[in-house]
Amino acid sequence: MADRQGPESGNGSVIAHDEAPGEAFRVIVGWSHAPFSHGIQLRLQTRRAEGRRAGQVEDERFLITRNQALILARYLLDASGQTLPERIHEGPIRRFFRHLTGG
């Protein structure tokens, strides 16, 4: 297999994307995150696509720094061709009326 390299991790090392021979791919079916003292706890739920454990949901937990989360987010945005929506800058009057209406 040819080596394919992805984004740099927060410590400058390169992450390899190759699978071990015979290892089945997994599909991400859910995720959540929670703050952690020095970063973010990322929980991914995956399901194996094939093999003897096909269809079985597994939980993977990762501790990542905020910098790693930012690099991953930028990488995924670039890879998907998506962009973040433009931020709407609210003026003080609009903010006041939003506060009054509870919105």
GITADA-V57517 format. One record per residue. RES is the residue in one letter. PSI is psi in radians with two decimals (NA if undefined). Layout:
{{RES PSI} {RES PSI}}
//
This chain:
{{M 2.47} {A 2.53} {D 2.29} {R 2.40} {Q 2.53} {G -2.69} {P 2.77} {E 2.50} {S 3.01} {G -0.37} {N 0.19} {G -0.10} {S 2.73} {V 2.42} {I 2.22} {A 2.54} {H 0.11} {D 2.51} {E 2.60} {A 2.57} {P 2.28} {G -0.09} {E 2.25} {A 2.57} {F 2.69} {R 2.60} {V 2.31} {I 2.17} {V -0.13} {G 2.80} {W 2.79} {S 2.92} {H 2.78} {A 2.57} {P 2.61} {F 2.74} {S -0.68} {H 0.36} {G -2.34} {I 2.40} {Q 2.05} {L 2.22} {R 2.12} {L 2.36} {Q 2.20} {T 2.76} {R 2.30} {R 2.42} {A -0.48} {E 3.09} {G -3.09} {R -0.37} {R 0.46} {A 2.36} {G -0.23} {Q 2.26} {V 2.29} {E 2.53} {D 2.32} {E 2.32} {R 2.36} {F 2.49} {L 2.10} {I 2.63} {T 2.87} {R -0.60} {N -0.73} {Q -0.68} {A -0.72} {L -0.78} {I -0.76} {L -0.76} {A -0.78} {R -0.72} {Y -0.80} {L -0.65} {L -0.80} {D -0.79} {A -0.57} {S -0.18} {G 0.24} {Q 2.84} {T 2.76} {L 2.54} {P 2.64} {E 2.43} {R 2.37} {I 2.11} {H 1.92} {E 2.41} {G 2.96} {P -0.59} {I -0.80} {R -0.72} {R -0.71} {F -0.81} {F -0.60} {R -0.70} {H -0.72} {L -0.67} {T -0.10} {G 0.25} {G NA}}
//
